[in-house]
Each structure stands twice: as structure tokens, then as C-alpha cells.
């Protein structure tokens, strides 16, 4: 895909997420789209992911067997900015227990670099790919609202889908429970 095509895809995702945020009043809601029951993370989805700031591609496959929290966000999204420090704290507390957080930003590389320069991240931050919108839709977020998080257990079962900013305590409890094998 051309650079123009990639830019237009990111712009479309950004506009869609902005509209969803505006229509929802940007109220953080951790219960907006809960998963009804565990379901398998689609096999084909493990090969998806994003690129880091150096342009290297990454896939979720790198973290198979871990408890994985995938967070879709953007640097211009106020609820996303608000939950960033909570995700950092969760990563620091739970990484030793097999929990991995991955942030996928619906943004341009320059904006992510500026953000990271001000707010260094201990967990991987990837840039969205042209497939990210389809991925978000397949995981339960067809409108592309941000922030959006998906939690997988070690066996690759989707345990929770969250549209809106996470509740740090509830998320920590769920991740800790999964880390203990419950």
C-alpha cells in the first residue's frame, strides 16, 4: 500500500474514533463492550500487530502463551492519555507474572515519537497498520472507538473487551486472577 493509502487509512480511523468519542461524550466506560464468554482469539489474528518506531514489524505471536492486554489508542485522545499511566503501573506490577501489555496507536509515527519522548513507555507501542480497523471490528469494536482494550488469557481466549478507558483496579484484579490461573 502506498504512503498516501496508509495515511488515508490512519486518517479515516482517527476521524471515526473522534466521532465515536464525541458522540459518547468521551466518558470512560470500562463496561461498554464486555465479552459475554471466553472465545478464542482467531488463529489468523496472531500474525497481525503493528510496527515499532524503527519501522520493524511485530505480531501478537511474539506474546503467545502470555496474558495479553492489547490497547488501541491515539496520542490526541484524552481518555487514552488518561489511562496511559494506569497501563504503565499495571505493566510494572504484573510483567513478572506473565502479563504483557501492547499499545497500538492509531496515529502517525512523528506524533508517537513526540508522545514517547514526553512519556516513555515500558511496554511496546506499535503503530497501526492498514488492517487495524478490521482487527478492531473483529474483536468487538466495529465503530473504531478509542481507547479500546482486549484481554487474552494464556491459552489465547478473549477474556474481556473494554471500550473506553480501563478501570485500573478492575483490570488489575482480572489480570492478577488470570496470572494465578483462575
GIMOMO-V527121 format. One record per backbone hydrogen bond with DSSP energy under -0.5 kcal/mol. NH is the residue of the N-H (numbers start at 1). CO is the residue of the C=O. E is the energy in kcal/mol with one decimal. If there is no record, write none. Layout:
nh	co	e
NH	CO	E
NH	CO	E
This chain:
nh	co	e
6	2	-2.4
7	3	-2.5
8	4	-2.6
9	5	-2.1
10	6	-2.5
11	7	-2.6
12	8	-2.6
13	9	-2.3
14	10	-2.6
15	11	-2.7
16	12	-2.3
17	13	-2.6
18	14	-2.5
19	15	-2.4
20	16	-2.4
21	17	-2.7
22	18	-2.7
23	19	-2.9
24	20	-2.0
25	22	-1.3
26	21	-2.1
27	24	-1.2
28	26	-0.5
32	29	-0.9
32	163	-0.6
34	31	-0.7
39	158	-0.9
41	156	-3.0
45	42	-1.5
46	42	-0.8
46	43	-1.0
47	44	-0.7
48	45	-1.7
50	58	-1.3
51	127	-1.4
52	56	-2.4
55	52	-2.2
58	50	-3.0
60	48	-2.3
61	46	-1.9
62	59	-1.5
63	60	-2.5
64	61	-1.6
66	63	-2.1
67	98	-2.7
68	66	-0.6
68	152	-1.6
69	100	-2.7
70	68	-0.6
70	150	-2.9
71	69	-0.6
71	102	-3.0
72	70	-0.6
72	148	-3.7
73	104	-2.3
77	74	-1.3
78	76	-0.7
81	77	-2.4
82	78	-2.2
83	79	-1.8
84	80	-1.1
85	81	-0.6
87	83	-2.3
88	84	-2.1
89	85	-2.3
90	86	-2.5
91	87	-2.5
92	88	-2.4
93	89	-2.4
94	90	-2.5
95	91	-1.9
97	94	-1.7
98	95	-1.8
99	94	-1.5
100	67	-3.4
102	69	-2.5
103	124	-2.8
104	71	-3.1
105	103	-0.6
105	126	-3.1
106	73	-3.0
107	105	-1.4
112	108	-2.1
113	109	-2.8
114	110	-2.2
115	111	-2.2
116	112	-3.0
117	113	-2.3
118	114	-1.2
119	115	-2.8
124	101	-0.6
126	103	-3.6
127	51	-3.6
128	105	-2.4
132	129	-1.8
135	131	-2.2
136	132	-2.9
137	133	-2.2
138	134	-2.5
139	135	-1.4
140	137	-1.3
141	136	-2.3
144	141	-1.2
147	72	-0.7
148	72	-2.0
149	162	-2.9
150	70	-2.2
151	160	-2.8
152	68	-3.0
153	157	-2.3
156	153	-1.9
158	39	-4.2
159	151	-3.2
159	157	-0.6
160	151	-1.3
162	149	-3.2
164	147	-3.1
164	162	-0.6
168	166	-0.7
171	167	-2.8
172	168	-2.7
173	169	-2.5
174	170	-2.3
175	171	-2.8
176	172	-2.9
177	173	-2.3
178	174	-2.5
179	175	-2.2
180	176	-1.6
181	178	-1.3
182	177	-2.6
